[in-house]
Amino acid sequence: MNQREKSLIFVHLAVFLFGFPGVISRLVDLPSFSLTFWRVTLASLTLALILKLQAEKIPCPFRLPESWLILATGLLLAFHWTAFFQSIQVSTVATGLLSYSAFPLFTIFLEPWLLGTRFRRLNLLLAVICFSGLYLLVPEFNFRNTIFIGVIWGLASGLSFSLLTIINRKLTRRYSSLILAFYQDVLAMFFLLPVFLVKKFSWPGNLQSLGLILFLGIFCTALAHTFFIRGLKDIEAQASSLISLLEPVYGLILAYLILKEKPDLRTLAGGGLILASVLWLSWHSAREAKRPS
């Protein structure tokens, strides 16, 4: 097995692990903010151990030139995961995963505004297709409808992740992705701590919940992120982007196998439109990147 094949396995394994959190949020009886707090706390401890084993020097984030940006990423990460879990807890795994998956469409509108990149008219068509898919996800536009509320939370999760991705694109030019992940998990933990203490100090209620939270923080977050970064060393950005699109697919399969949650045809059609628009965007962006400037 050559290095590229090993890297592909690492990326696929990471994306498969990324598919578990939605299911775990339905199996563990904890509020979304408590679940996120435990996730980032365990991920922080695991990443600290990994960085120690790799003998990585970890500078104090508050002494770095981009300290305010790093602080912003911690806040965005805390909100992103809390909103994602909230979306699934009030609706279904499919609703949360598919509405969050629209985040690349937010990116194509935010990047020209925040980074000054060129806006392409094709993106408007992709946005129309994506939002048509979102329309199919919602049975009725009513705040008393749990699916509608789930989509709102899922879109909020996608928007915050889009902003996080744009900022990370700037930060990864200067800092290791693993160190940034460590910073963001630690900061997210501190941002969530006051809410965690004031609202309700929630512990896992039983051994099964404890095991699932350990799996979520250690394997689905810290190790999955490490595997993904390791895999990026030997495969193209286009390949990693396309493999990442399997996250909602894995999530839906796991929800069906573990929770017996079967999406209806309308949800599948809406999800198909969302994923098709994101797939086209990933392919088109990769093709543009290969063109000589």
N, C-alpha and C positions, 0 to 999 in steps of 0.2 A: 504494500500500500504506500503510494507516494504522499508527499506533504499536502498536495492540493486535495486529495481524497480524504486525508485525515481532517483537514480544515473544514471540508464540506460536512463531515460527520459532526464536528464541534458546533457548527452553525445550526444544523438541523436539530441537534440535541438541545441547544439553547432555545430555539424557537418552540420546540415541543414543550419544554419546561415553562416557557412564557404562556402557554395555553392553559396551564393549571389554575392560576389565581382566581379566575372567574368562578370556576367550580368550587374552589375552596371557600370563597366568600359566601356561598350558599350553604355549605356544610358546617361552618363555624358560626355559632350564635353570638356574634360580637358586632357592635356598631361599626360602620365603615371607618370612622376615624381611629377607633381602637385597633382594628385589624391593620390599618396602615401603620400605626405607631409600632406595633409588634413587628411588622414586616421590616421597616427601616431600621429598627433597633438591632434585630438579629442579622440583617444584611450588613450593617455597620461593623458589628463585631467580627463577622466572617471575613469581610474585606480587609479589616485591619490585620487579621491573622495572615491572609494571603499576601498582603503587601509586606508584612514582616518577614515571611518566608522568602519572598523575592528580594529582600534587602532594599526595598524602595524607600527613598527619603521622602517624607511627607512634610512639606512646608506648611506653616500656619496660614490658612486661607485669608485671614484678616490682614496679613502683611503683603499680600499680592496686589499688583496694580488693578486687577479686575475683581477685587473683593466684593464689590457691590453686585456684580453680575453673578458671582458664585452664590451669594446670599439669595439672589432672585431665583436661581435654579433650585435651591433647596425648598423655597416656598412653593414654587411651581410643581415640584415633584410631590410634595405633601398634598397639594390640592388635587393633582392629577390622579393619584392612586385612590384618594378618598372619594372623589367624584366617580371614578370607575367602579369601585366597590358599591357605592350607593346606587348607581345605575342598575347594577345586577340585582342588588338586594330588594329594590322596589319593583323590579320587572322580571326579566329573564336573562339567562346567560347570553342567549342569542342577541337580544336587544342591546345589552351593554357592549358586547364585543363588536357588533356590526356598526353601531352608531359611533363608537370610539374609532373604528377603523377608517372613518372619513377624515382623520387628521391631516393626511397629505394635501387635501383640498384647502384646508385652512392655510397650510404652508405656502401654497402657490399664490395666495392673495397677500399674505403677510410679508413674504420675502421681498417683493418689489418695494413695499412701503418702508420696511425696516433696514434692508440691506442695499436697496437701490438696484436690484437685479431687474432684467427686462421682463415685462409681463407679456405673455403670448395669448393671442385670441383663442387658440385651441383650448386653453384652460377654462374659458367660459363654458364651452360645450361640455367638458368633463365635469364642471361644477353642476351643470343642469342635470346630467346623467346621475351624478352622485346624490343630489338632493331629491331627484325622482325616486331613487332607492329608499332614501330616508322617509319620503312621503308614504311609501308602501309599508314601511315598518309600523306606522302609527295608525291604529284603527279609527281613532277620533282625536281631534285637537281640543282636548279638555283636560284641565289640571286635576280633575278627579279620576282621570284614566291613568292607571299605573304604567302602562306601556309608554304613553306620551311623556310622563315624568321621567321614566327611564331613559328615553331618547334625549331629553334635555340634559340630564346628568351625563350621559355618554358623550354628547357633543361638547359639554363643558370640559370633560376629561380630555377629549381630542384637541380642543383649542389650547388648553394648558400644555399638553404634550407637544403641540406644534411650536409654541413659543419656546419651550424647553429645548427642542431640537435645533431651532435657529440659533439660540444662544450657545448651545454646545458646539455647533459648527464653528463658531468663533473661538471658543475656549480650547477645543482640541488641537488647534494649531500651536498652542504653547504648552499644554499640559497633557499628561497621560490620561487616557480614558478611564483607567481603573482608579486613579487617584481622584478624578472628577466624580466618579460614581460614589466613592467613599465620602468625599466632601458633601455631596448632595444628600446621601442617606443620613449622615450625621446631622446636617442642618435641618432636614425634614423632621427628624426625631425631636429636635429642640423646638421647632415651630409647633409641633403637635402636642408637646408635653403639657402646656397650660390647658389646652382643650381636654386632653386626656384626664388631667387631674380634676378640673372643674366640673366637667360633664358627668363622668362616671369612670372610676378606676376599674377597668374591666380586665379580669384575668380569664384565661381559657377555662371553661367550666368542667372539662373532664380530660382524660388522657388522650382520647381521640382528637379533641380540639387542639390540645397542646402539641401533639405529633404533627397535625396539619399545619399549624402555625410555624413550627420548626422547619418543616418541609418548604413552606412558603418563603420564609426569610432566608434560609440557607441555600436551598437548591434552586427555587424558582426565581430568586433575585440575585444573590451574590455570585453563586457558581454559574448560573445561566449567563449573567453579564460577563463573567470571566471567560466562559467558553466562547461566547459570541465575539469578544475582542480577540481571543486567540485565533479563531477561525478567519477573521478578516485579514490576517497576515498573508495568506496565500490564495485568496479568491478575489474575484473582481467585485467592485461595489454593486454592479448590476445584479450579479448572482445573489449576493447577500440581501439586496432589497427585495428580490423576487421570492427568496426563501422566507423572508419576514412576513410576506403576505399569507403564509400558511398559518400564522398565529391564530386568527379567528377560525380557520378551518379545523385546526387541532382542538381549539376550545369548544367548538360546536360538537365535534365527535366525542370528546371527553364528557360533555354535558349530557349527551345522549346515552353513553355507556354507563356513567356513574349516577346521574340524576334522573335518567329516563325522560329527559326534556327533549321533546321532538318539535322543532319549529314547523309552523304551518306553511303552506305554499306561498302565501303573501309575504311572509317574513323571508323565506328563501329567495323569492324573486327580488325583493328589495335588497337583500344582502348581495345577491348576484350582481345587481347594477352598481352597488357601492364598490365591491371588489374589482369589477371590470374596469371602472373608471380609475381606480387607484393603480391597477395593473398597467393600464395604458399609460398613465402618467409616469410610472417607474420606468417603463420601457422607453418612452419618448425622451425622458430626462437623461437616461443612460446613453441613448443614441446621440443626443445633442452634445453630451460631454466628450464623446469620442471624435467629434468633428474638429478639424484643425482650426485654430483661431485666426 
